[in-house]
Amino acid sequence: MKNIKNNSITAIFLLFSAFAFTQTPPPPNNGTTGSGGSTPVGGGAPIGNDIAILITISISYAIVRHYKNQQTNKGLYFDSK
């Protein structure tokens, strides 16, 4: 019974704490109420270069992990013989 009560309290806490991080969507065109405007919602931030950096770092990490895995397993890939 105590375990069910603790799980229930934890679930309720997590549910209500998730609502603390919700926000209303930003107004269109950065708050201006006039019609038109070329600025998209979010400011039109360029993320092209950041994605290239993220992919480069991810590939580098994968190569290092693969190299360390080969060194640890001596390149045998878990042969059962």
PDB file with SEQRES, HELIX, SHEET and CRYST1 records, atoms N, CA, C and O in Angstrom:
SEQRES   1 A   81  MET LYS ASN ILE LYS ASN ASN SER ILE THR ALA ILE PHE          
SEQRES   2 A   81  LEU LEU PHE SER ALA PHE ALA PHE THR GLN THR PRO PRO          
SEQRES   3 A   81  PRO PRO ASN ASN GLY THR THR GLY SER GLY GLY SER THR          
SEQRES   4 A   81  PRO VAL GLY GLY GLY ALA PRO ILE GLY ASN ASP ILE ALA          
SEQRES   5 A   81  ILE LEU ILE THR ILE SER ILE SER TYR ALA ILE VAL ARG          
SEQRES   6 A   81  HIS TYR LYS ASN GLN GLN THR ASN LYS GLY LEU TYR PHE          
SEQRES   7 A   81  ASP SER LYS                                                  
HELIX    1 AA1 LYS A    2  ALA A   18  1                                  17    
HELIX    2 AA2 PHE A   19  PHE A   21  5                                   3    
HELIX    3 AA3 PRO A   28  GLY A   31  5                                   4    
HELIX    4 AA4 GLY A   48  ASN A   73  1                                  26    
CRYST1    1.000    1.000    1.000  90.00  90.00  90.00 P 1           1          
ATOM      1  N   MET A   1       0.824  -1.190   0.000  1.00  0.00           N  
ATOM      2  CA  MET A   1       0.000   0.000   0.000  1.00  0.00           C  
ATOM      3  C   MET A   1       0.868   1.254   0.000  1.00  0.00           C  
ATOM      4  O   MET A   1       0.553   2.239  -0.667  1.00  0.00           O  
ATOM      5  N   LYS A   2       1.958   1.207   0.751  1.00  0.00           N  
ATOM      6  CA  LYS A   2       2.848   2.350   0.828  1.00  0.00           C  
ATOM      7  C   LYS A   2       3.513   2.595  -0.525  1.00  0.00           C  
ATOM      8  O   LYS A   2       3.721   3.742  -0.919  1.00  0.00           O  
ATOM      9  N   ASN A   3       3.847   1.511  -1.238  1.00  0.00           N  
ATOM     10  CA  ASN A   3       4.475   1.634  -2.543  1.00  0.00           C  
ATOM     11  C   ASN A   3       3.527   2.281  -3.549  1.00  0.00           C  
ATOM     12  O   ASN A   3       3.951   3.111  -4.353  1.00  0.00           O  
ATOM     13  N   ILE A   4       2.255   1.912  -3.512  1.00  0.00           N  
ATOM     14  CA  ILE A   4       1.264   2.494  -4.422  1.00  0.00           C  
ATOM     15  C   ILE A   4       1.091   3.981  -4.121  1.00  0.00           C  
ATOM     16  O   ILE A   4       0.974   4.794  -5.037  1.00  0.00           O  
ATOM     17  N   LYS A   5       1.076   4.333  -2.837  1.00  0.00           N  
ATOM     18  CA  LYS A   5       0.918   5.731  -2.444  1.00  0.00           C  
ATOM     19  C   LYS A   5       2.110   6.558  -2.918  1.00  0.00           C  
ATOM     20  O   LYS A   5       1.933   7.663  -3.430  1.00  0.00           O  
ATOM     21  N   ASN A   6       3.322   6.031  -2.750  1.00  0.00           N  
ATOM     22  CA  ASN A   6       4.509   6.764  -3.198  1.00  0.00           C  
ATOM     23  C   ASN A   6       4.520   6.927  -4.716  1.00  0.00           C  
ATOM     24  O   ASN A   6       4.868   7.993  -5.224  1.00  0.00           O  
ATOM     25  N   ASN A   7       4.141   5.874  -5.440  1.00  0.00           N  
ATOM     26  CA  ASN A   7       4.098   5.961  -6.893  1.00  0.00           C  
ATOM     27  C   ASN A   7       3.044   6.959  -7.350  1.00  0.00           C  
ATOM     28  O   ASN A   7       3.264   7.694  -8.312  1.00  0.00           O  
ATOM     29  N   SER A   8       1.907   6.990  -6.674  1.00  0.00           N  
ATOM     30  CA  SER A   8       0.842   7.922  -7.036  1.00  0.00           C  
ATOM     31  C   SER A   8       1.275   9.361  -6.792  1.00  0.00           C  
ATOM     32  O   SER A   8       1.041  10.233  -7.629  1.00  0.00           O  
ATOM     33  N   ILE A   9       1.894   9.606  -5.671  1.00  0.00           N  
ATOM     34  CA  ILE A   9       2.357  10.960  -5.361  1.00  0.00           C  
ATOM     35  C   ILE A   9       3.419  11.400  -6.359  1.00  0.00           C  
ATOM     36  O   ILE A   9       3.419  12.552  -6.793  1.00  0.00           O  
ATOM     37  N   THR A  10       4.319  10.502  -6.725  1.00  0.00           N  
ATOM     38  CA  THR A  10       5.356  10.835  -7.701  1.00  0.00           C  
ATOM     39  C   THR A  10       4.748  11.130  -9.063  1.00  0.00           C  
ATOM     40  O   THR A  10       5.161  12.079  -9.729  1.00  0.00           O  
ATOM     41  N   ALA A  11       3.775  10.331  -9.488  1.00  0.00           N  
ATOM     42  CA  ALA A  11       3.130  10.549 -10.784  1.00  0.00           C  
ATOM     43  C   ALA A  11       2.382  11.881 -10.809  1.00  0.00           C  
ATOM     44  O   ALA A  11       2.445  12.609 -11.799  1.00  0.00           O  
ATOM     45  N   ILE A  12       1.688  12.196  -9.741  1.00  0.00           N  
ATOM     46  CA  ILE A  12       0.957  13.462  -9.674  1.00  0.00           C  
ATOM     47  C   ILE A  12       1.928  14.637  -9.684  1.00  0.00           C  
ATOM     48  O   ILE A  12       1.685  15.636 -10.360  1.00  0.00           O  
ATOM     49  N   PHE A  13       3.010  14.527  -8.952  1.00  0.00           N  
ATOM     50  CA  PHE A  13       4.014  15.590  -8.931  1.00  0.00           C  
ATOM     51  C   PHE A  13       4.602  15.810 -10.315  1.00  0.00           C  
ATOM     52  O   PHE A  13       4.746  16.953 -10.748  1.00  0.00           O  
ATOM     53  N   LEU A  14       4.944  14.733 -11.016  1.00  0.00           N  
ATOM     54  CA  LEU A  14       5.521  14.867 -12.355  1.00  0.00           C  
ATOM     55  C   LEU A  14       4.515  15.459 -13.335  1.00  0.00           C  
ATOM     56  O   LEU A  14       4.885  16.255 -14.199  1.00  0.00           O  
ATOM     57  N   LEU A  15       3.263  15.082 -13.208  1.00  0.00           N  
ATOM     58  CA  LEU A  15       2.233  15.611 -14.093  1.00  0.00           C  
ATOM     59  C   LEU A  15       2.063  17.108 -13.898  1.00  0.00           C  
ATOM     60  O   LEU A  15       2.028  17.858 -14.873  1.00  0.00           O  
ATOM     61  N   PHE A  16       1.956  17.548 -12.660  1.00  0.00           N  
ATOM     62  CA  PHE A  16       1.740  18.968 -12.409  1.00  0.00           C  
ATOM     63  C   PHE A  16       3.000  19.796 -12.604  1.00  0.00           C  
ATOM     64  O   PHE A  16       2.899  20.979 -12.928  1.00  0.00           O  
ATOM     65  N   SER A  17       4.168  19.228 -12.422  1.00  0.00           N  
ATOM     66  CA  SER A  17       5.393  19.999 -12.660  1.00  0.00           C  
ATOM     67  C   SER A  17       5.631  20.196 -14.147  1.00  0.00           C  
ATOM     68  O   SER A  17       6.312  21.144 -14.539  1.00  0.00           O  
ATOM     69  N   ALA A  18       5.084  19.316 -14.986  1.00  0.00           N  
ATOM     70  CA  ALA A  18       5.223  19.498 -16.427  1.00  0.00           C  
ATOM     71  C   ALA A  18       4.478  20.746 -16.886  1.00  0.00           C  
ATOM     72  O   ALA A  18       4.899  21.397 -17.843  1.00  0.00           O  
ATOM     73  N   PHE A  19       3.384  21.086 -16.223  1.00  0.00           N  
ATOM     74  CA  PHE A  19       2.633  22.278 -16.593  1.00  0.00           C  
ATOM     75  C   PHE A  19       3.378  23.562 -16.228  1.00  0.00           C  
ATOM     76  O   PHE A  19       3.054  24.623 -16.760  1.00  0.00           O  
ATOM     77  N   ALA A  20       4.351  23.494 -15.350  1.00  0.00           N  
ATOM     78  CA  ALA A  20       5.105  24.679 -14.966  1.00  0.00           C  
ATOM     79  C   ALA A  20       5.989  25.167 -16.112  1.00  0.00           C  
ATOM     80  O   ALA A  20       6.372  26.336 -16.139  1.00  0.00           O  
ATOM     81  N   PHE A  21       6.315  24.290 -17.054  1.00  0.00           N  
ATOM     82  CA  PHE A  21       7.214  24.658 -18.144  1.00  0.00           C  
ATOM     83  C   PHE A  21       6.477  25.028 -19.427  1.00  0.00           C  
ATOM     84  O   PHE A  21       7.119  25.361 -20.423  1.00  0.00           O  
ATOM     85  N   THR A  22       5.161  24.979 -19.428  1.00  0.00           N  
ATOM     86  CA  THR A  22       4.421  25.329 -20.631  1.00  0.00           C  
ATOM     87  C   THR A  22       4.377  26.838 -20.795  1.00  0.00           C  
ATOM     88  O   THR A  22       4.342  27.581 -19.813  1.00  0.00           O  
ATOM     89  N   GLN A  23       4.380  27.278 -22.033  1.00  0.00           N  
ATOM     90  CA  GLN A  23       4.348  28.699 -22.336  1.00  0.00           C  
ATOM     91  C   GLN A  23       3.315  28.943 -23.415  1.00  0.00           C  
ATOM     92  O   GLN A  23       2.947  28.041 -24.167  1.00  0.00           O  
ATOM     93  N   THR A  24       2.858  30.170 -23.475  1.00  0.00           N  
ATOM     94  CA  THR A  24       1.961  30.529 -24.557  1.00  0.00           C  
ATOM     95  C   THR A  24       2.787  30.762 -25.809  1.00  0.00           C  
ATOM     96  O   THR A  24       3.942  31.175 -25.703  1.00  0.00           O  
ATOM     97  N   PRO A  25       2.239  30.514 -26.988  1.00  0.00           N  
ATOM     98  CA  PRO A  25       2.996  30.732 -28.210  1.00  0.00           C  
ATOM     99  C   PRO A  25       3.278  32.214 -28.415  1.00  0.00           C  
ATOM    100  O   PRO A  25       2.490  33.050 -27.973  1.00  0.00           O  
ATOM    101  N   PRO A  26       4.367  32.556 -29.064  1.00  0.00           N  
ATOM    102  CA  PRO A  26       4.687  33.971 -29.272  1.00  0.00           C  
ATOM    103  C   PRO A  26       3.714  34.596 -30.270  1.00  0.00           C  
ATOM    104  O   PRO A  26       3.169  33.902 -31.128  1.00  0.00           O  
ATOM    105  N   PRO A  27       3.500  35.888 -30.159  1.00  0.00           N  
ATOM    106  CA  PRO A  27       2.615  36.538 -31.118  1.00  0.00           C  
ATOM    107  C   PRO A  27       3.271  36.568 -32.503  1.00  0.00           C  
ATOM    108  O   PRO A  27       4.497  36.631 -32.600  1.00  0.00           O  
ATOM    109  N   PRO A  28       2.483  36.524 -33.557  1.00  0.00           N  
ATOM    110  CA  PRO A  28       3.072  36.536 -34.886  1.00  0.00           C  
ATOM    111  C   PRO A  28       3.774  37.862 -35.183  1.00  0.00           C  
ATOM    112  O   PRO A  28       3.368  38.913 -34.687  1.00  0.00           O  
ATOM    113  N   ASN A  29       4.808  37.800 -35.980  1.00  0.00           N  
ATOM    114  CA  ASN A  29       5.599  38.972 -36.405  1.00  0.00           C  
ATOM    115  C   ASN A  29       6.156  39.758 -35.230  1.00  0.00           C  
ATOM    116  O   ASN A  29       6.131  40.989 -35.227  1.00  0.00           O  
ATOM    117  N   ASN A  30       6.655  39.049 -34.242  1.00  0.00           N  
ATOM    118  CA  ASN A  30       7.335  39.633 -33.089  1.00  0.00           C  
ATOM    119  C   ASN A  30       6.493  40.669 -32.346  1.00  0.00           C  
ATOM    120  O   ASN A  30       7.030  41.672 -31.875  1.00  0.00           O  
ATOM    121  N   GLY A  31       5.212  40.447 -32.236  1.00  0.00           N  
ATOM    122  CA  GLY A  31       4.357  41.299 -31.429  1.00  0.00           C  
ATOM    123  C   GLY A  31       3.704  42.444 -32.160  1.00  0.00           C  
ATOM    124  O   GLY A  31       2.844  43.111 -31.585  1.00  0.00           O  
ATOM    125  N   THR A  32       4.068  42.705 -33.394  1.00  0.00           N  
ATOM    126  CA  THR A  32       3.411  43.793 -34.107  1.00  0.00           C  
ATOM    127  C   THR A  32       2.031  43.329 -34.545  1.00  0.00           C  
ATOM    128  O   THR A  32       1.834  42.176 -34.927  1.00  0.00           O  
ATOM    129  N   THR A  33       1.088  44.251 -34.480  1.00  0.00           N  
ATOM    130  CA  THR A  33      -0.272  43.877 -34.815  1.00  0.00           C  
ATOM    131  C   THR A  33      -0.652  44.265 -36.229  1.00  0.00           C  
ATOM    132  O   THR A  33      -1.744  43.921 -36.681  1.00  0.00           O  
ATOM    133  N   GLY A  34       0.208  44.966 -36.938  1.00  0.00           N  
ATOM    134  CA  GLY A  34      -0.098  45.371 -38.298  1.00  0.00           C  
ATOM    135  C   GLY A  34      -0.092  44.190 -39.246  1.00  0.00           C  
ATOM    136  O   GLY A  34       0.484  43.143 -38.952  1.00  0.00           O  
ATOM    137  N   SER A  35      -0.736  44.367 -40.382  1.00  0.00           N  
ATOM    138  CA  SER A  35      -0.758  43.282 -41.359  1.00  0.00           C  
ATOM    139  C   SER A  35       0.558  43.278 -42.123  1.00  0.00           C  
ATOM    140  O   SER A  35       1.167  44.325 -42.340  1.00  0.00           O  
ATOM    141  N   GLY A  36       0.978  42.112 -42.518  1.00  0.00           N  
ATOM    142  CA  GLY A  36       2.217  41.993 -43.275  1.00  0.00           C  
ATOM    143  C   GLY A  36       3.413  41.866 -42.365  1.00  0.00           C  
ATOM    144  O   GLY A  36       3.280  41.602 -41.170  1.00  0.00           O  
ATOM    145  N   GLY A  37       4.557  42.052 -42.929  1.00  0.00           N  
ATOM    146  CA  GLY A  37       5.792  41.894 -42.178  1.00  0.00           C  
ATOM    147  C   GLY A  37       6.523  40.677 -42.677  1.00  0.00           C  
ATOM    148  O   GLY A  37       5.912  39.640 -42.938  1.00  0.00           O  
ATOM    149  N   SER A  38       7.827  40.794 -42.812  1.00  0.00           N  
ATOM    150  CA  SER A  38       8.584  39.693 -43.396  1.00  0.00           C  
ATOM    151  C   SER A  38       9.292  38.828 -42.362  1.00  0.00           C  
ATOM    152  O   SER A  38       9.912  37.828 -42.721  1.00  0.00           O  
ATOM    153  N   THR A  39       9.214  39.187 -41.106  1.00  0.00           N  
ATOM    154  CA  THR A  39       9.892  38.411 -40.073  1.00  0.00           C  
ATOM    155  C   THR A  39       9.019  37.241 -39.647  1.00  0.00           C  
ATOM    156  O   THR A  39       7.906  37.455 -39.167  1.00  0.00           O  
ATOM    157  N   PRO A  40       9.494  36.000 -39.811  1.00  0.00           N  
ATOM    158  CA  PRO A  40       8.688  34.865 -39.374  1.00  0.00           C  
ATOM    159  C   PRO A  40       8.670  34.748 -37.855  1.00  0.00           C  
ATOM    160  O   PRO A  40       9.507  35.338 -37.172  1.00  0.00           O  
ATOM    161  N   VAL A  41       7.737  34.003 -37.340  1.00  0.00           N  
ATOM    162  CA  VAL A  41       7.659  33.768 -35.905  1.00  0.00           C  
ATOM    163  C   VAL A  41       8.904  33.016 -35.484  1.00  0.00           C  
ATOM    164  O   VAL A  41       9.239  31.995 -36.085  1.00  0.00           O  
ATOM    165  N   GLY A  42       9.588  33.492 -34.478  1.00  0.00           N  
ATOM    166  CA  GLY A  42      10.826  32.887 -34.022  1.00  0.00           C  
ATOM    167  C   GLY A  42      12.036  33.691 -34.439  1.00  0.00           C  
ATOM    168  O   GLY A  42      13.152  33.382 -34.022  1.00  0.00           O  
ATOM    169  N   GLY A  43      11.843  34.712 -35.248  1.00  0.00           N  
ATOM    170  CA  GLY A  43      12.927  35.596 -35.608  1.00  0.00           C  
ATOM    171  C   GLY A  43      13.713  35.166 -36.830  1.00  0.00           C  
ATOM    172  O   GLY A  43      14.573  35.924 -37.280  1.00  0.00           O  
ATOM    173  N   GLY A  44      13.471  34.010 -37.384  1.00  0.00           N  
ATOM    174  CA  GLY A  44      14.187  33.575 -38.580  1.00  0.00           C  
ATOM    175  C   GLY A  44      15.657  33.317 -38.321  1.00  0.00           C  
ATOM    176  O   GLY A  44      16.499  33.697 -39.134  1.00  0.00           O  
ATOM    177  N   ALA A  45      15.986  32.678 -37.206  1.00  0.00           N  
ATOM    178  CA  ALA A  45      17.380  32.409 -36.866  1.00  0.00           C  
ATOM    179  C   ALA A  45      17.964  31.362 -37.810  1.00  0.00           C  
ATOM    180  O   ALA A  45      17.362  30.306 -38.003  1.00  0.00           O  
ATOM    181  N   PRO A  46      19.125  31.636 -38.401  1.00  0.00           N  
ATOM    182  CA  PRO A  46      19.751  30.646 -39.280  1.00  0.00           C  
ATOM    183  C   PRO A  46      20.383  29.528 -38.454  1.00  0.00           C  
ATOM    184  O   PRO A  46      21.133  29.799 -37.516  1.00  0.00           O  
ATOM    185  N   ILE A  47      20.087  28.282 -38.792  1.00  0.00           N  
ATOM    186  CA  ILE A  47      20.650  27.161 -38.045  1.00  0.00           C  
ATOM    187  C   ILE A  47      21.452  26.230 -38.941  1.00  0.00           C  
ATOM    188  O   ILE A  47      21.850  25.149 -38.507  1.00  0.00           O  
ATOM    189  N   GLY A  48      21.695  26.631 -40.185  1.00  0.00           N  
ATOM    190  CA  GLY A  48      22.395  25.767 -41.132  1.00  0.00           C  
ATOM    191  C   GLY A  48      23.792  25.395 -40.672  1.00  0.00           C  
ATOM    192  O   GLY A  48      24.161  24.222 -40.736  1.00  0.00           O  
ATOM    193  N   ASN A  49      24.579  26.354 -40.210  1.00  0.00           N  
ATOM    194  CA  ASN A  49      25.947  26.082 -39.778  1.00  0.00           C  
ATOM    195  C   ASN A  49      25.976  25.274 -38.487  1.00  0.00           C  
ATOM    196  O   ASN A  49      26.858  24.439 -38.291  1.00  0.00           O  
ATOM    197  N   ASP A  50      25.025  25.520 -37.622  1.00  0.00           N  
ATOM    198  CA  ASP A  50      24.981  24.790 -36.357  1.00  0.00           C  
ATOM    199  C   ASP A  50      24.706  23.310 -36.575  1.00  0.00           C  
ATOM    200  O   ASP A  50      25.248  22.469 -35.858  1.00  0.00           O  
ATOM    201  N   ILE A  51      23.881  22.987 -37.544  1.00  0.00           N  
ATOM    202  CA  ILE A  51      23.595  21.579 -37.835  1.00  0.00           C  
ATOM    203  C   ILE A  51      24.843  20.895 -38.377  1.00  0.00           C  
ATOM    204  O   ILE A  51      25.109  19.741 -38.043  1.00  0.00           O  
ATOM    205  N   ALA A  52      25.613  21.592 -39.211  1.00  0.00           N  
ATOM    206  CA  ALA A  52      26.850  21.017 -39.742  1.00  0.00           C  
ATOM    207  C   ALA A  52      27.845  20.742 -38.614  1.00  0.00           C  
ATOM    208  O   ALA A  52      28.528  19.718 -38.619  1.00  0.00           O  
ATOM    209  N   ILE A  53      27.923  21.656 -37.655  1.00  0.00           N  
ATOM    210  CA  ILE A  53      28.819  21.456 -36.510  1.00  0.00           C  
ATOM    211  C   ILE A  53      28.342  20.272 -35.674  1.00  0.00           C  
ATOM    212  O   ILE A  53      29.159  19.461 -35.239  1.00  0.00           O  
ATOM    213  N   LEU A  54      27.042  20.159 -35.444  1.00  0.00           N  
ATOM    214  CA  LEU A  54      26.494  19.048 -34.669  1.00  0.00           C  
ATOM    215  C   LEU A  54      26.783  17.717 -35.345  1.00  0.00           C  
ATOM    216  O   LEU A  54      27.162  16.756 -34.676  1.00  0.00           O  
ATOM    217  N   ILE A  55      26.610  17.646 -36.653  1.00  0.00           N  
ATOM    218  CA  ILE A  55      26.873  16.405 -37.384  1.00  0.00           C  
ATOM    219  C   ILE A  55      28.353  16.057 -37.328  1.00  0.00           C  
ATOM    220  O   ILE A  55      28.704  14.889 -37.161  1.00  0.00           O  
ATOM    221  N   THR A  56      29.228  17.053 -37.466  1.00  0.00           N  
ATOM    222  CA  THR A  56      30.672  16.814 -37.397  1.00  0.00           C  
ATOM    223  C   THR A  56      31.082  16.272 -36.033  1.00  0.00           C  
ATOM    224  O   THR A  56      31.862  15.324 -35.949  1.00  0.00           O  
ATOM    225  N   ILE A  57      30.563  16.864 -34.976  1.00  0.00           N  
ATOM    226  CA  ILE A  57      30.890  16.399 -33.626  1.00  0.00           C  
ATOM    227  C   ILE A  57      30.344  14.989 -33.408  1.00  0.00           C  
ATOM    228  O   ILE A  57      31.011  14.161 -32.787  1.00  0.00           O  
ATOM    229  N   SER A  58      29.143  14.709 -33.908  1.00  0.00           N  
ATOM    230  CA  SER A  58      28.549  13.376 -33.744  1.00  0.00           C  
ATOM    231  C   SER A  58      29.365  12.305 -34.458  1.00  0.00           C  
ATOM    232  O   SER A  58      29.594  11.227 -33.909  1.00  0.00           O  
ATOM    233  N   ILE A  59      29.801  12.595 -35.671  1.00  0.00           N  
ATOM    234  CA  ILE A  59      30.614  11.624 -36.421  1.00  0.00           C  
ATOM    235  C   ILE A  59      31.954  11.411 -35.731  1.00  0.00           C  
ATOM    236  O   ILE A  59      32.441  10.282 -35.656  1.00  0.00           O  
ATOM    237  N   SER A  60      32.556  12.491 -35.225  1.00  0.00           N  
ATOM    238  CA  SER A  60      33.830  12.355 -34.507  1.00  0.00           C  
ATOM    239  C   SER A  60      33.667  11.477 -33.270  1.00  0.00           C  
ATOM    240  O   SER A  60      34.514  10.628 -32.992  1.00  0.00           O  
ATOM    241  N   TYR A  61      32.591  11.679 -32.535  1.00  0.00           N  
ATOM    242  CA  TYR A  61      32.319  10.874 -31.346  1.00  0.00           C  
ATOM    243  C   TYR A  61      32.132   9.403 -31.713  1.00  0.00           C  
ATOM    244  O   TYR A  61      32.635   8.516 -31.023  1.00  0.00           O  
ATOM    245  N   ALA A  62      31.406   9.150 -32.803  1.00  0.00           N  
ATOM    246  CA  ALA A  62      31.179   7.763 -33.232  1.00  0.00           C  
ATOM    247  C   ALA A  62      32.485   7.091 -33.631  1.00  0.00           C  
ATOM    248  O   ALA A  62      32.687   5.913 -33.336  1.00  0.00           O  
ATOM    249  N   ILE A  63      33.366   7.817 -34.291  1.00  0.00           N  
ATOM    250  CA  ILE A  63      34.661   7.245 -34.692  1.00  0.00           C  
ATOM    251  C   ILE A  63      35.505   6.918 -33.473  1.00  0.00           C  
ATOM    252  O   ILE A  63      36.125   5.857 -33.413  1.00  0.00           O  
ATOM    253  N   VAL A  64      35.532   7.821 -32.502  1.00  0.00           N  
ATOM    254  CA  VAL A  64      36.309   7.574 -31.284  1.00  0.00           C  
ATOM    255  C   VAL A  64      35.765   6.378 -30.520  1.00  0.00           C  
ATOM    256  O   VAL A  64      36.531   5.542 -30.040  1.00  0.00           O  
ATOM    257  N   ARG A  65      34.423   6.294 -30.406  1.00  0.00           N  
ATOM    258  CA  ARG A  65      33.820   5.137 -29.715  1.00  0.00           C  
ATOM    259  C   ARG A  65      34.129   3.833 -30.435  1.00  0.00           C  
ATOM    260  O   ARG A  65      34.404   2.821 -29.790  1.00  0.00           O  
ATOM    261  N   HIS A  66      34.087   3.846 -31.750  1.00  0.00           N  
ATOM    262  CA  HIS A  66      34.386   2.640 -32.527  1.00  0.00           C  
ATOM    263  C   HIS A  66      35.847   2.233 -32.322  1.00  0.00           C  
ATOM    264  O   HIS A  66      36.144   1.051 -32.150  1.00  0.00           O  
ATOM    265  N   TYR A  67      36.751   3.205 -32.340  1.00  0.00           N  
ATOM    266  CA  TYR A  67      38.169   2.910 -32.145  1.00  0.00           C  
ATOM    267  C   TYR A  67      38.420   2.335 -30.753  1.00  0.00           C  
ATOM    268  O   TYR A  67      39.150   1.354 -30.609  1.00  0.00           O  
ATOM    269  N   LYS A  68      37.816   2.945 -29.723  1.00  0.00           N  
ATOM    270  CA  LYS A  68      37.993   2.439 -28.357  1.00  0.00           C  
ATOM    271  C   LYS A  68      37.383   1.057 -28.193  1.00  0.00           C  
ATOM    272  O   LYS A  68      37.923   0.228 -27.460  1.00  0.00           O  
ATOM    273  N   ASN A  69      36.269   0.796 -28.859  1.00  0.00           N  
ATOM    274  CA  ASN A  69      35.636  -0.511 -28.792  1.00  0.00           C  
ATOM    275  C   ASN A  69      36.519  -1.571 -29.434  1.00  0.00           C  
ATOM    276  O   ASN A  69      36.612  -2.689 -28.927  1.00  0.00           O  
ATOM    277  N   GLN A  70      37.166  -1.235 -30.536  1.00  0.00           N  
ATOM    278  CA  GLN A  70      38.077  -2.192 -31.179  1.00  0.00           C  
ATOM    279  C   GLN A  70      39.286  -2.463 -30.304  1.00  0.00           C  
ATOM    280  O   GLN A  70      39.766  -3.596 -30.249  1.00  0.00           O  
ATOM    281  N   GLN A  71      39.787  -1.445 -29.618  1.00  0.00           N  
ATOM    282  CA  GLN A  71      40.937  -1.636 -28.745  1.00  0.00           C  
ATOM    283  C   GLN A  71      40.578  -2.512 -27.548  1.00  0.00           C  
ATOM    284  O   GLN A  71      41.377  -3.348 -27.126  1.00  0.00           O  
ATOM    285  N   THR A  72      39.389  -2.324 -27.006  1.00  0.00           N  
ATOM    286  CA  THR A  72      38.954  -3.092 -25.848  1.00  0.00           C  
ATOM    287  C   THR A  72      38.705  -4.548 -26.211  1.00  0.00           C  
ATOM    288  O   THR A  72      39.101  -5.446 -25.468  1.00  0.00           O  
ATOM    289  N   ASN A  73      38.054  -4.792 -27.341  1.00  0.00           N  
ATOM    290  CA  ASN A  73      37.699  -6.144 -27.745  1.00  0.00           C  
ATOM    291  C   ASN A  73      38.741  -6.774 -28.664  1.00  0.00           C  
ATOM    292  O   ASN A  73      38.566  -7.902 -29.123  1.00  0.00           O  
ATOM    293  N   LYS A  74      39.804  -6.062 -28.926  1.00  0.00           N  
ATOM    294  CA  LYS A  74      40.894  -6.508 -29.795  1.00  0.00           C  
ATOM    295  C   LYS A  74      40.373  -6.918 -31.165  1.00  0.00           C  
ATOM    296  O   LYS A  74      40.919  -7.824 -31.795  1.00  0.00           O  
ATOM    297  N   GLY A  75      39.326  -6.258 -31.624  1.00  0.00           N  
ATOM    298  CA  GLY A  75      38.805  -6.449 -32.979  1.00  0.00           C  
ATOM    299  C   GLY A  75      38.120  -7.771 -33.204  1.00  0.00           C  
ATOM    300  O   GLY A  75      37.911  -8.129 -34.363  1.00  0.00           O  
ATOM    301  N   LEU A  76      37.750  -8.534 -32.179  1.00  0.00           N  
ATOM    302  CA  LEU A  76      37.166  -9.856 -32.371  1.00  0.00           C  
ATOM    303  C   LEU A  76      35.648  -9.826 -32.447  1.00  0.00           C  
ATOM    304  O   LEU A  76      35.055 -10.811 -32.886  1.00  0.00           O  
ATOM    305  N   TYR A  77      34.998  -8.756 -32.045  1.00  0.00           N  
ATOM    306  CA  TYR A  77      33.540  -8.623 -32.111  1.00  0.00           C  
ATOM    307  C   TYR A  77      32.817  -9.825 -31.521  1.00  0.00           C  
ATOM    308  O   TYR A  77      31.870 -10.333 -32.121  1.00  0.00           O  
ATOM    309  N   PHE A  78      33.243 -10.275 -30.380  1.00  0.00           N  
ATOM    310  CA  PHE A  78      32.564 -11.282 -29.570  1.00  0.00           C  
ATOM    311  C   PHE A  78      32.375 -12.618 -30.307  1.00  0.00           C  
ATOM    312  O   PHE A  78      31.261 -13.138 -30.369  1.00  0.00           O  
ATOM    313  N   ASP A  79      33.443 -13.163 -30.856  1.00  0.00           N  
ATOM    314  CA  ASP A  79      33.373 -14.501 -31.464  1.00  0.00           C  
ATOM    315  C   ASP A  79      33.178 -15.531 -30.364  1.00  0.00           C  
ATOM    316  O   ASP A  79      33.794 -15.423 -29.304  1.00  0.00           O  
ATOM    317  N   SER A  80      32.334 -16.526 -30.595  1.00  0.00           N  
ATOM    318  CA  SER A  80      32.037 -17.505 -29.566  1.00  0.00           C  
ATOM    319  C   SER A  80      32.891 -18.759 -29.717  1.00  0.00           C  
ATOM    320  O   SER A  80      32.620 -19.750 -29.039  1.00  0.00           O  
ATOM    321  N   LYS A  81      33.880 -18.760 -30.547  1.00  0.00           N  
ATOM    322  CA  LYS A  81      34.711 -19.956 -30.742  1.00  0.00           C  
ATOM    323  C   LYS A  81      35.760 -20.090 -29.670  1.00  0.00           C  
ATOM    324  O   LYS A  81      36.542 -21.041 -29.687  1.00  0.00           O  
TER     325      LYS A  81                                                      
END                                                                             
